[in-house]
Amino acid sequence: MSTATNLTPDKLRQRKRTIGIIAIVLLLLFTVLAIVGIITFIVWIIADLVVALIANLMLKRVGRVNL
């Protein structure tokens, strides 16, 4: 059977929250690395855009699950 049958609205909400927390932590990590000077400004912008894009795609995919 599909995994969608085992999901409840609470589990979906928790999964979305987890995706959001991971995305925010990564954005903050890249920002700190850019401020310290470990990564350049261009790398920081690209990394932030990639994290935001992947998080949005994952949130859309989780939101489409039928209960």
CHARMM-style PDB file with segment names, atoms N, HN, CA, C and O in Angstrom:
ATOM      1  N   MET     1       0.841  -1.181   0.000  1.00  0.00      PROA
ATOM      2  CA  MET     1       0.000   0.000   0.000  1.00  0.00      PROA
ATOM      3  C   MET     1       0.885   1.241   0.000  1.00  0.00      PROA
ATOM      4  O   MET     1       2.075   1.179   0.308  1.00  0.00      PROA
ATOM      5  N   SER     2       0.280   2.357  -0.350  1.00  0.00      PROA
ATOM      6  HN  SER     2      -0.687   2.407  -0.600  1.00  0.00      PROA
ATOM      7  CA  SER     2       1.051   3.592  -0.409  1.00  0.00      PROA
ATOM      8  C   SER     2       1.250   4.154   0.989  1.00  0.00      PROA
ATOM      9  O   SER     2       0.507   3.840   1.919  1.00  0.00      PROA
ATOM     10  N   THR     3       2.270   4.992   1.114  1.00  0.00      PROA
ATOM     11  HN  THR     3       2.874   5.247   0.359  1.00  0.00      PROA
ATOM     12  CA  THR     3       2.549   5.589   2.415  1.00  0.00      PROA
ATOM     13  C   THR     3       1.545   6.677   2.772  1.00  0.00      PROA
ATOM     14  O   THR     3       1.478   7.100   3.926  1.00  0.00      PROA
ATOM     15  N   ALA     4       0.768   7.133   1.805  1.00  0.00      PROA
ATOM     16  HN  ALA     4       0.821   6.789   0.867  1.00  0.00      PROA
ATOM     17  CA  ALA     4      -0.212   8.188   2.076  1.00  0.00      PROA
ATOM     18  C   ALA     4      -1.318   7.699   3.002  1.00  0.00      PROA
ATOM     19  O   ALA     4      -1.948   8.507   3.685  1.00  0.00      PROA
ATOM     20  N   THR     5      -1.567   6.388   3.039  1.00  0.00      PROA
ATOM     21  HN  THR     5      -1.055   5.732   2.485  1.00  0.00      PROA
ATOM     22  CA  THR     5      -2.627   5.884   3.903  1.00  0.00      PROA
ATOM     23  C   THR     5      -2.247   5.975   5.375  1.00  0.00      PROA
ATOM     24  O   THR     5      -3.127   5.979   6.235  1.00  0.00      PROA
ATOM     25  N   ASN     6      -0.957   6.048   5.681  1.00  0.00      PROA
ATOM     26  HN  ASN     6      -0.241   6.045   4.982  1.00  0.00      PROA
ATOM     27  CA  ASN     6      -0.508   6.120   7.068  1.00  0.00      PROA
ATOM     28  C   ASN     6      -0.334   7.549   7.564  1.00  0.00      PROA
ATOM     29  O   ASN     6       0.005   7.756   8.730  1.00  0.00      PROA
ATOM     30  N   LEU     7      -0.555   8.529   6.712  1.00  0.00      PROA
ATOM     31  HN  LEU     7      -0.830   8.361   5.765  1.00  0.00      PROA
ATOM     32  CA  LEU     7      -0.331   9.921   7.098  1.00  0.00      PROA
ATOM     33  C   LEU     7      -1.603  10.556   7.641  1.00  0.00      PROA
ATOM     34  O   LEU     7      -2.695  10.357   7.109  1.00  0.00      PROA
ATOM     35  N   THR     8      -1.438  11.313   8.698  1.00  0.00      PROA
ATOM     36  HN  THR     8      -0.551  11.474   9.130  1.00  0.00      PROA
ATOM     37  CA  THR     8      -2.546  12.071   9.268  1.00  0.00      PROA
ATOM     38  C   THR     8      -2.209  13.554   9.106  1.00  0.00      PROA
ATOM     39  O   THR     8      -1.061  13.903   8.833  1.00  0.00      PROA
ATOM     40  N   PRO     9      -3.199  14.418   9.272  1.00  0.00      PROA
ATOM     41  CA  PRO     9      -2.896  15.859   9.186  1.00  0.00      PROA
ATOM     42  C   PRO     9      -1.807  16.299  10.164  1.00  0.00      PROA
ATOM     43  O   PRO     9      -1.025  17.197   9.852  1.00  0.00      PROA
ATOM     44  N   ASP    10      -1.749  15.678  11.340  1.00  0.00      PROA
ATOM     45  HN  ASP    10      -2.384  14.948  11.593  1.00  0.00      PROA
ATOM     46  CA  ASP    10      -0.703  16.038  12.312  1.00  0.00      PROA
ATOM     47  C   ASP    10       0.676  15.636  11.812  1.00  0.00      PROA
ATOM     48  O   ASP    10       1.646  16.373  11.990  1.00  0.00      PROA
ATOM     49  N   LYS    11       0.761  14.467  11.188  1.00  0.00      PROA
ATOM     50  HN  LYS    11      -0.027  13.869  11.044  1.00  0.00      PROA
ATOM     51  CA  LYS    11       2.050  14.025  10.656  1.00  0.00      PROA
ATOM     52  C   LYS    11       2.491  14.912   9.493  1.00  0.00      PROA
ATOM     53  O   LYS    11       3.674  15.223   9.360  1.00  0.00      PROA
ATOM     54  N   LEU    12       1.540  15.319   8.655  1.00  0.00      PROA
ATOM     55  HN  LEU    12       0.579  15.066   8.764  1.00  0.00      PROA
ATOM     56  CA  LEU    12       1.875  16.210   7.549  1.00  0.00      PROA
ATOM     57  C   LEU    12       2.350  17.564   8.072  1.00  0.00      PROA
ATOM     58  O   LEU    12       3.320  18.125   7.563  1.00  0.00      PROA
ATOM     59  N   ARG    13       1.673  18.079   9.074  1.00  0.00      PROA
ATOM     60  HN  ARG    13       0.885  17.623   9.487  1.00  0.00      PROA
ATOM     61  CA  ARG    13       2.063  19.356   9.672  1.00  0.00      PROA
ATOM     62  C   ARG    13       3.457  19.254  10.281  1.00  0.00      PROA
ATOM     63  O   ARG    13       4.261  20.177  10.152  1.00  0.00      PROA
ATOM     64  N   GLN    14       3.745  18.139  10.942  1.00  0.00      PROA
ATOM     65  HN  GLN    14       3.091  17.389  11.046  1.00  0.00      PROA
ATOM     66  CA  GLN    14       5.066  17.939  11.536  1.00  0.00      PROA
ATOM     67  C   GLN    14       6.137  17.830  10.454  1.00  0.00      PROA
ATOM     68  O   GLN    14       7.236  18.363  10.611  1.00  0.00      PROA
ATOM     69  N   ARG    15       5.821  17.142   9.357  1.00  0.00      PROA
ATOM     70  HN  ARG    15       4.928  16.710   9.230  1.00  0.00      PROA
ATOM     71  CA  ARG    15       6.790  17.007   8.268  1.00  0.00      PROA
ATOM     72  C   ARG    15       7.079  18.368   7.633  1.00  0.00      PROA
ATOM     73  O   ARG    15       8.231  18.676   7.326  1.00  0.00      PROA
ATOM     74  N   LYS    16       6.036  19.184   7.434  1.00  0.00      PROA
ATOM     75  HN  LYS    16       5.100  18.933   7.683  1.00  0.00      PROA
ATOM     76  CA  LYS    16       6.235  20.528   6.884  1.00  0.00      PROA
ATOM     77  C   LYS    16       7.061  21.386   7.836  1.00  0.00      PROA
ATOM     78  O   LYS    16       7.926  22.143   7.394  1.00  0.00      PROA
ATOM     79  N   ARG    17       6.805  21.276   9.121  1.00  0.00      PROA
ATOM     80  HN  ARG    17       6.103  20.661   9.479  1.00  0.00      PROA
ATOM     81  CA  ARG    17       7.555  22.037  10.114  1.00  0.00      PROA
ATOM     82  C   ARG    17       9.028  21.620  10.101  1.00  0.00      PROA
ATOM     83  O   ARG    17       9.917  22.466  10.201  1.00  0.00      PROA
ATOM     84  N   THR    18       9.281  20.321   9.977  1.00  0.00      PROA
ATOM     85  HN  THR    18       8.559  19.634   9.895  1.00  0.00      PROA
ATOM     86  CA  THR    18      10.652  19.822   9.930  1.00  0.00      PROA
ATOM     87  C   THR    18      11.385  20.343   8.706  1.00  0.00      PROA
ATOM     88  O   THR    18      12.540  20.758   8.805  1.00  0.00      PROA
ATOM     89  N   ILE    19      10.727  20.327   7.553  1.00  0.00      PROA
ATOM     90  HN  ILE    19       9.789  19.990   7.473  1.00  0.00      PROA
ATOM     91  CA  ILE    19      11.332  20.859   6.327  1.00  0.00      PROA
ATOM     92  C   ILE    19      11.660  22.337   6.510  1.00  0.00      PROA
ATOM     93  O   ILE    19      12.738  22.785   6.117  1.00  0.00      PROA
ATOM     94  N   GLY    20      10.752  23.088   7.094  1.00  0.00      PROA
ATOM     95  HN  GLY    20       9.877  22.724   7.413  1.00  0.00      PROA
ATOM     96  CA  GLY    20      10.975  24.514   7.318  1.00  0.00      PROA
ATOM     97  C   GLY    20      12.124  24.782   8.268  1.00  0.00      PROA
ATOM     98  O   GLY    20      12.926  25.685   8.031  1.00  0.00      PROA
ATOM     99  N   ILE    21      12.215  24.011   9.340  1.00  0.00      PROA
ATOM    100  HN  ILE    21      11.563  23.277   9.532  1.00  0.00      PROA
ATOM    101  CA  ILE    21      13.295  24.204  10.308  1.00  0.00      PROA
ATOM    102  C   ILE    21      14.640  23.893   9.676  1.00  0.00      PROA
ATOM    103  O   ILE    21      15.608  24.626   9.879  1.00  0.00      PROA
ATOM    104  N   ILE    22      14.708  22.810   8.911  1.00  0.00      PROA
ATOM    105  HN  ILE    22      13.922  22.214   8.746  1.00  0.00      PROA
ATOM    106  CA  ILE    22      15.972  22.455   8.248  1.00  0.00      PROA
ATOM    107  C   ILE    22      16.381  23.543   7.261  1.00  0.00      PROA
ATOM    108  O   ILE    22      17.555  23.903   7.182  1.00  0.00      PROA
ATOM    109  N   ALA    23      15.416  24.064   6.512  1.00  0.00      PROA
ATOM    110  HN  ALA    23      14.462  23.771   6.576  1.00  0.00      PROA
ATOM    111  CA  ALA    23      15.724  25.121   5.542  1.00  0.00      PROA
ATOM    112  C   ALA    23      16.238  26.377   6.247  1.00  0.00      PROA
ATOM    113  O   ALA    23      17.208  26.988   5.798  1.00  0.00      PROA
ATOM    114  N   ILE    24      15.601  26.756   7.332  1.00  0.00      PROA
ATOM    115  HN  ILE    24      14.814  26.259   7.697  1.00  0.00      PROA
ATOM    116  CA  ILE    24      16.033  27.957   8.069  1.00  0.00      PROA
ATOM    117  C   ILE    24      17.431  27.767   8.648  1.00  0.00      PROA
ATOM    118  O   ILE    24      18.251  28.683   8.600  1.00  0.00      PROA
ATOM    119  N   VAL    25      17.705  26.594   9.191  1.00  0.00      PROA
ATOM    120  HN  VAL    25      17.039  25.849   9.230  1.00  0.00      PROA
ATOM    121  CA  VAL    25      19.037  26.324   9.757  1.00  0.00      PROA
ATOM    122  C   VAL    25      20.095  26.403   8.660  1.00  0.00      PROA
ATOM    123  O   VAL    25      21.163  26.978   8.872  1.00  0.00      PROA
ATOM    124  N   LEU    26      19.812  25.837   7.499  1.00  0.00      PROA
ATOM    125  HN  LEU    26      18.945  25.371   7.326  1.00  0.00      PROA
ATOM    126  CA  LEU    26      20.777  25.911   6.397  1.00  0.00      PROA
ATOM    127  C   LEU    26      20.993  27.347   5.934  1.00  0.00      PROA
ATOM    128  O   LEU    26      22.126  27.744   5.664  1.00  0.00      PROA
ATOM    129  N   LEU    27      19.928  28.124   5.839  1.00  0.00      PROA
ATOM    130  HN  LEU    27      19.007  27.802   6.059  1.00  0.00      PROA
ATOM    131  CA  LEU    27      20.067  29.522   5.443  1.00  0.00      PROA
ATOM    132  C   LEU    27      20.916  30.301   6.449  1.00  0.00      PROA
ATOM    133  O   LEU    27      21.774  31.096   6.067  1.00  0.00      PROA
ATOM    134  N   LEU    28      20.668  30.064   7.726  1.00  0.00      PROA
ATOM    135  HN  LEU    28      19.970  29.418   8.037  1.00  0.00      PROA
ATOM    136  CA  LEU    28      21.465  30.733   8.759  1.00  0.00      PROA
ATOM    137  C   LEU    28      22.922  30.284   8.719  1.00  0.00      PROA
ATOM    138  O   LEU    28      23.829  31.097   8.897  1.00  0.00      PROA
ATOM    139  N   LEU    29      23.149  28.993   8.487  1.00  0.00      PROA
ATOM    140  HN  LEU    29      22.412  28.332   8.342  1.00  0.00      PROA
ATOM    141  CA  LEU    29      24.511  28.483   8.396  1.00  0.00      PROA
ATOM    142  C   LEU    29      25.264  29.141   7.246  1.00  0.00      PROA
ATOM    143  O   LEU    29      26.403  29.577   7.416  1.00  0.00      PROA
ATOM    144  N   PHE    30      24.635  29.215   6.079  1.00  0.00      PROA
ATOM    145  HN  PHE    30      23.710  28.861   5.941  1.00  0.00      PROA
ATOM    146  CA  PHE    30      25.282  29.852   4.933  1.00  0.00      PROA
ATOM    147  C   PHE    30      25.529  31.333   5.192  1.00  0.00      PROA
ATOM    148  O   PHE    30      26.546  31.875   4.760  1.00  0.00      PROA
ATOM    149  N   THR    31      24.618  31.988   5.887  1.00  0.00      PROA
ATOM    150  HN  THR    31      23.792  31.548   6.238  1.00  0.00      PROA
ATOM    151  CA  THR    31      24.795  33.403   6.198  1.00  0.00      PROA
ATOM    152  C   THR    31      25.983  33.611   7.133  1.00  0.00      PROA
ATOM    153  O   THR    31      26.784  34.522   6.925  1.00  0.00      PROA
ATOM    154  N   VAL    32      26.099  32.778   8.152  1.00  0.00      PROA
ATOM    155  HN  VAL    32      25.448  32.038   8.321  1.00  0.00      PROA
ATOM    156  CA  VAL    32      27.226  32.887   9.075  1.00  0.00      PROA
ATOM    157  C   VAL    32      28.538  32.610   8.345  1.00  0.00      PROA
ATOM    158  O   VAL    32      29.528  33.310   8.557  1.00  0.00      PROA
ATOM    159  N   LEU    33      28.544  31.594   7.490  1.00  0.00      PROA
ATOM    160  HN  LEU    33      27.740  31.026   7.318  1.00  0.00      PROA
ATOM    161  CA  LEU    33      29.759  31.295   6.721  1.00  0.00      PROA
ATOM    162  C   LEU    33      30.148  32.456   5.814  1.00  0.00      PROA
ATOM    163  O   LEU    33      31.334  32.719   5.613  1.00  0.00      PROA
ATOM    164  N   ALA    34      29.153  33.151   5.267  1.00  0.00      PROA
ATOM    165  HN  ALA    34      28.190  32.937   5.430  1.00  0.00      PROA
ATOM    166  CA  ALA    34      29.452  34.304   4.413  1.00  0.00      PROA
ATOM    167  C   ALA    34      29.973  35.475   5.239  1.00  0.00      PROA
ATOM    168  O   ALA    34      30.885  36.178   4.805  1.00  0.00      PROA
ATOM    169  N   ILE    35      29.412  35.691   6.410  1.00  0.00      PROA
ATOM    170  HN  ILE    35      28.671  35.120   6.763  1.00  0.00      PROA
ATOM    171  CA  ILE    35      29.859  36.797   7.261  1.00  0.00      PROA
ATOM    172  C   ILE    35      31.293  36.551   7.745  1.00  0.00      PROA
ATOM    173  O   ILE    35      32.103  37.476   7.798  1.00  0.00      PROA
ATOM    174  N   VAL    36      31.592  35.317   8.091  1.00  0.00      PROA
ATOM    175  HN  VAL    36      30.934  34.566   8.048  1.00  0.00      PROA
ATOM    176  CA  VAL    36      32.933  34.973   8.564  1.00  0.00      PROA
ATOM    177  C   VAL    36      33.932  35.045   7.418  1.00  0.00      PROA
ATOM    178  O   VAL    36      35.119  35.272   7.653  1.00  0.00      PROA
ATOM    179  N   GLY    37      33.486  34.861   6.209  1.00  0.00      PROA
ATOM    180  HN  GLY    37      32.522  34.676   6.018  1.00  0.00      PROA
ATOM    181  CA  GLY    37      34.371  34.955   5.060  1.00  0.00      PROA
ATOM    182  C   GLY    37      34.806  33.626   4.487  1.00  0.00      PROA
ATOM    183  O   GLY    37      35.697  33.574   3.639  1.00  0.00      PROA
ATOM    184  N   ILE    38      34.191  32.560   4.938  1.00  0.00      PROA
ATOM    185  HN  ILE    38      33.467  32.603   5.626  1.00  0.00      PROA
ATOM    186  CA  ILE    38      34.551  31.231   4.444  1.00  0.00      PROA
ATOM    187  C   ILE    38      34.029  31.024   3.022  1.00  0.00      PROA
ATOM    188  O   ILE    38      34.697  30.408   2.191  1.00  0.00      PROA
ATOM    189  N   ILE    39      32.835  31.542   2.749  1.00  0.00      PROA
ATOM    190  HN  ILE    39      32.292  32.043   3.424  1.00  0.00      PROA
ATOM    191  CA  ILE    39      32.297  31.457   1.388  1.00  0.00      PROA
ATOM    192  C   ILE    39      32.109  32.876   0.840  1.00  0.00      PROA
ATOM    193  O   ILE    39      31.932  33.830   1.597  1.00  0.00      PROA
ATOM    194  N   THR    40      32.150  32.993  -0.463  1.00  0.00      PROA
ATOM    195  HN  THR    40      32.294  32.218  -1.079  1.00  0.00      PROA
ATOM    196  CA  THR    40      32.012  34.304  -1.089  1.00  0.00      PROA
ATOM    197  C   THR    40      30.545  34.707  -1.181  1.00  0.00      PROA
ATOM    198  O   THR    40      29.640  33.908  -0.943  1.00  0.00      PROA
ATOM    199  N   PHE    41      30.345  35.966  -1.532  1.00  0.00      PROA
ATOM    200  HN  PHE    41      31.081  36.615  -1.726  1.00  0.00      PROA
ATOM    201  CA  PHE    41      29.002  36.511  -1.642  1.00  0.00      PROA
ATOM    202  C   PHE    41      28.183  35.772  -2.706  1.00  0.00      PROA
ATOM    203  O   PHE    41      27.012  35.464  -2.483  1.00  0.00      PROA
ATOM    204  N   ILE    42      28.786  35.491  -3.844  1.00  0.00      PROA
ATOM    205  HN  ILE    42      29.737  35.741  -4.025  1.00  0.00      PROA
ATOM    206  CA  ILE    42      28.072  34.809  -4.933  1.00  0.00      PROA
ATOM    207  C   ILE    42      27.688  33.392  -4.523  1.00  0.00      PROA
ATOM    208  O   ILE    42      26.573  32.952  -4.800  1.00  0.00      PROA
ATOM    209  N   VAL    43      28.592  32.677  -3.872  1.00  0.00      PROA
ATOM    210  HN  VAL    43      29.499  33.034  -3.647  1.00  0.00      PROA
ATOM    211  CA  VAL    43      28.294  31.321  -3.410  1.00  0.00      PROA
ATOM    212  C   VAL    43      27.168  31.354  -2.383  1.00  0.00      PROA
ATOM    213  O   VAL    43      26.302  30.479  -2.374  1.00  0.00      PROA
ATOM    214  N   TRP    44      27.182  32.367  -1.518  1.00  0.00      PROA
ATOM    215  HN  TRP    44      27.885  33.078  -1.525  1.00  0.00      PROA
ATOM    216  CA  TRP    44      26.142  32.515  -0.502  1.00  0.00      PROA
ATOM    217  C   TRP    44      24.773  32.721  -1.155  1.00  0.00      PROA
ATOM    218  O   TRP    44      23.793  32.094  -0.751  1.00  0.00      PROA
ATOM    219  N   ILE    45      24.704  33.582  -2.147  1.00  0.00      PROA
ATOM    220  HN  ILE    45      25.500  34.091  -2.476  1.00  0.00      PROA
ATOM    221  CA  ILE    45      23.436  33.835  -2.839  1.00  0.00      PROA
ATOM    222  C   ILE    45      22.944  32.571  -3.531  1.00  0.00      PROA
ATOM    223  O   ILE    45      21.767  32.227  -3.432  1.00  0.00      PROA
ATOM    224  N   ILE    46      23.830  31.887  -4.224  1.00  0.00      PROA
ATOM    225  HN  ILE    46      24.787  32.167  -4.304  1.00  0.00      PROA
ATOM    226  CA  ILE    46      23.445  30.665  -4.936  1.00  0.00      PROA
ATOM    227  C   ILE    46      22.987  29.588  -3.954  1.00  0.00      PROA
ATOM    228  O   ILE    46      21.980  28.922  -4.195  1.00  0.00      PROA
ATOM    229  N   ALA    47      23.706  29.414  -2.862  1.00  0.00      PROA
ATOM    230  HN  ALA    47      24.523  29.955  -2.666  1.00  0.00      PROA
ATOM    231  CA  ALA    47      23.337  28.413  -1.863  1.00  0.00      PROA
ATOM    232  C   ALA    47      21.975  28.730  -1.250  1.00  0.00      PROA
ATOM    233  O   ALA    47      21.159  27.828  -1.057  1.00  0.00      PROA
ATOM    234  N   ASP    48      21.721  30.002  -0.943  1.00  0.00      PROA
ATOM    235  HN  ASP    48      22.383  30.734  -1.100  1.00  0.00      PROA
ATOM    236  CA  ASP    48      20.424  30.390  -0.383  1.00  0.00      PROA
ATOM    237  C   ASP    48      19.297  30.136  -1.374  1.00  0.00      PROA
ATOM    238  O   ASP    48      18.228  29.659  -0.993  1.00  0.00      PROA
ATOM    239  N   LEU    49      19.528  30.449  -2.627  1.00  0.00      PROA
ATOM    240  HN  LEU    49      20.397  30.836  -2.937  1.00  0.00      PROA
ATOM    241  CA  LEU    49      18.498  30.210  -3.639  1.00  0.00      PROA
ATOM    242  C   LEU    49      18.216  28.717  -3.813  1.00  0.00      PROA
ATOM    243  O   LEU    49      17.061  28.316  -3.959  1.00  0.00      PROA
ATOM    244  N   VAL    50      19.246  27.910  -3.799  1.00  0.00      PROA
ATOM    245  HN  VAL    50      20.184  28.236  -3.681  1.00  0.00      PROA
ATOM    246  CA  VAL    50      19.068  26.467  -3.946  1.00  0.00      PROA
ATOM    247  C   VAL    50      18.302  25.891  -2.755  1.00  0.00      PROA
ATOM    248  O   VAL    50      17.394  25.081  -2.940  1.00  0.00      PROA
ATOM    249  N   VAL    51      18.656  26.298  -1.546  1.00  0.00      PROA
ATOM    250  HN  VAL    51      19.394  26.956  -1.396  1.00  0.00      PROA
ATOM    251  CA  VAL    51      17.953  25.815  -0.358  1.00  0.00      PROA
ATOM    252  C   VAL    51      16.487  26.226  -0.400  1.00  0.00      PROA
ATOM    253  O   VAL    51      15.609  25.410  -0.116  1.00  0.00      PROA
ATOM    254  N   ALA    52      16.211  27.474  -0.749  1.00  0.00      PROA
ATOM    255  HN  ALA    52      16.923  28.137  -0.979  1.00  0.00      PROA
ATOM    256  CA  ALA    52      14.827  27.952  -0.815  1.00  0.00      PROA
ATOM    257  C   ALA    52      14.040  27.204  -1.888  1.00  0.00      PROA
ATOM    258  O   ALA    52      12.884  26.842  -1.666  1.00  0.00      PROA
ATOM    259  N   LEU    53      14.645  26.971  -3.035  1.00  0.00      PROA
ATOM    260  HN  LEU    53      15.584  27.265  -3.216  1.00  0.00      PROA
ATOM    261  CA  LEU    53      13.968  26.259  -4.120  1.00  0.00      PROA
ATOM    262  C   LEU    53      13.637  24.824  -3.713  1.00  0.00      PROA
ATOM    263  O   LEU    53      12.514  24.363  -3.912  1.00  0.00      PROA
ATOM    264  N   ILE    54      14.602  24.130  -3.150  1.00  0.00      PROA
ATOM    265  HN  ILE    54      15.515  24.505  -2.988  1.00  0.00      PROA
ATOM    266  CA  ILE    54      14.370  22.738  -2.758  1.00  0.00      PROA
ATOM    267  C   ILE    54      13.336  22.655  -1.642  1.00  0.00      PROA
ATOM    268  O   ILE    54      12.483  21.767  -1.665  1.00  0.00      PROA
ATOM    269  N   ALA    55      13.391  23.551  -0.675  1.00  0.00      PROA
ATOM    270  HN  ALA    55      14.084  24.272  -0.657  1.00  0.00      PROA
ATOM    271  CA  ALA    55      12.412  23.542   0.416  1.00  0.00      PROA
ATOM    272  C   ALA    55      11.008  23.795  -0.120  1.00  0.00      PROA
ATOM    273  O   ALA    55      10.059  23.131   0.298  1.00  0.00      PROA
ATOM    274  N   ASN    56      10.865  24.746  -1.037  1.00  0.00      PROA
ATOM    275  HN  ASN    56      11.636  25.285  -1.376  1.00  0.00      PROA
ATOM    276  CA  ASN    56       9.550  25.011  -1.611  1.00  0.00      PROA
ATOM    277  C   ASN    56       9.022  23.823  -2.399  1.00  0.00      PROA
ATOM    278  O   ASN    56       7.838  23.497  -2.310  1.00  0.00      PROA
ATOM    279  N   LEU    57       9.883  23.176  -3.166  1.00  0.00      PROA
ATOM    280  HN  LEU    57      10.845  23.441  -3.238  1.00  0.00      PROA
ATOM    281  CA  LEU    57       9.453  21.995  -3.920  1.00  0.00      PROA
ATOM    282  C   LEU    57       9.033  20.866  -2.981  1.00  0.00      PROA
ATOM    283  O   LEU    57       8.046  20.177  -3.240  1.00  0.00      PROA
ATOM    284  N   MET    58       9.774  20.675  -1.898  1.00  0.00      PROA
ATOM    285  HN  MET    58      10.576  21.235  -1.688  1.00  0.00      PROA
ATOM    286  CA  MET    58       9.417  19.629  -0.937  1.00  0.00      PROA
ATOM    287  C   MET    58       8.103  19.949  -0.228  1.00  0.00      PROA
ATOM    288  O   MET    58       7.282  19.060  -0.004  1.00  0.00      PROA
ATOM    289  N   LEU    59       7.908  21.213   0.123  1.00  0.00      PROA
ATOM    290  HN  LEU    59       8.576  21.935  -0.059  1.00  0.00      PROA
ATOM    291  CA  LEU    59       6.658  21.591   0.795  1.00  0.00      PROA
ATOM    292  C   LEU    59       5.465  21.426  -0.139  1.00  0.00      PROA
ATOM    293  O   LEU    59       4.391  21.014   0.300  1.00  0.00      PROA
ATOM    294  N   LYS    60       5.637  21.741  -1.416  1.00  0.00      PROA
ATOM    295  HN  LYS    60       6.509  22.075  -1.773  1.00  0.00      PROA
ATOM    296  CA  LYS    60       4.546  21.538  -2.376  1.00  0.00      PROA
ATOM    297  C   LYS    60       4.231  20.052  -2.524  1.00  0.00      PROA
ATOM    298  O   LYS    60       3.066  19.661  -2.593  1.00  0.00      PROA
ATOM    299  N   ARG    61       5.282  19.226  -2.572  1.00  0.00      PROA
ATOM    300  HN  ARG    61       6.228  19.544  -2.515  1.00  0.00      PROA
ATOM    301  CA  ARG    61       5.077  17.795  -2.728  1.00  0.00      PROA
ATOM    302  C   ARG    61       4.362  17.206  -1.502  1.00  0.00      PROA
ATOM    303  O   ARG    61       3.463  16.378  -1.646  1.00  0.00      PROA
ATOM    304  N   VAL    62       4.756  17.626  -0.316  1.00  0.00      PROA
ATOM    305  HN  VAL    62       5.487  18.299  -0.199  1.00  0.00      PROA
ATOM    306  CA  VAL    62       4.101  17.152   0.905  1.00  0.00      PROA
ATOM    307  C   VAL    62       2.665  17.635   0.953  1.00  0.00      PROA
ATOM    308  O   VAL    62       1.782  16.909   1.409  1.00  0.00      PROA
ATOM    309  N   GLY    63       2.418  18.862   0.483  1.00  0.00      PROA
ATOM    310  HN  GLY    63       3.136  19.452   0.112  1.00  0.00      PROA
ATOM    311  CA  GLY    63       1.070  19.414   0.508  1.00  0.00      PROA
ATOM    312  C   GLY    63       0.106  18.734  -0.444  1.00  0.00      PROA
ATOM    313  O   GLY    63      -1.108  18.828  -0.262  1.00  0.00      PROA
ATOM    314  N   ARG    64       0.620  18.050  -1.458  1.00  0.00      PROA
ATOM    315  HN  ARG    64       1.606  17.974  -1.607  1.00  0.00      PROA
ATOM    316  CA  ARG    64      -0.232  17.367  -2.432  1.00  0.00      PROA
ATOM    317  C   ARG    64      -0.670  15.982  -2.002  1.00  0.00      PROA
ATOM    318  O   ARG    64      -1.467  15.355  -2.699  1.00  0.00      PROA
ATOM    319  N   VAL    65      -0.184  15.489  -0.892  1.00  0.00      PROA
ATOM    320  HN  VAL    65       0.464  15.999  -0.325  1.00  0.00      PROA
ATOM    321  CA  VAL    65      -0.526  14.141  -0.452  1.00  0.00      PROA
ATOM    322  C   VAL    65      -1.998  14.086  -0.094  1.00  0.00      PROA
ATOM    323  O   VAL    65      -2.489  14.908   0.680  1.00  0.00      PROA
ATOM    324  N   ASN    66      -2.703  13.109  -0.664  1.00  0.00      PROA
ATOM    325  HN  ASN    66      -2.303  12.442  -1.292  1.00  0.00      PROA
ATOM    326  CA  ASN    66      -4.122  12.931  -0.342  1.00  0.00      PROA
ATOM    327  C   ASN    66      -4.263  12.126   0.943  1.00  0.00      PROA
ATOM    328  O   ASN    66      -3.588  11.118   1.147  1.00  0.00      PROA
ATOM    329  N   LEU    67      -5.147  12.593   1.789  1.00  0.00      PROA
ATOM    330  HN  LEU    67      -5.696  13.412   1.623  1.00  0.00      PROA
ATOM    331  CA  LEU    67      -5.355  11.880   3.066  1.00  0.00      PROA
ATOM    332  C   LEU    67      -6.424  10.849   2.930  1.00  0.00      PROA
ATOM    333  OT1 LEU    67      -6.737  10.152   3.896  1.00  0.00      PROA
TER     334      LEU     67
END
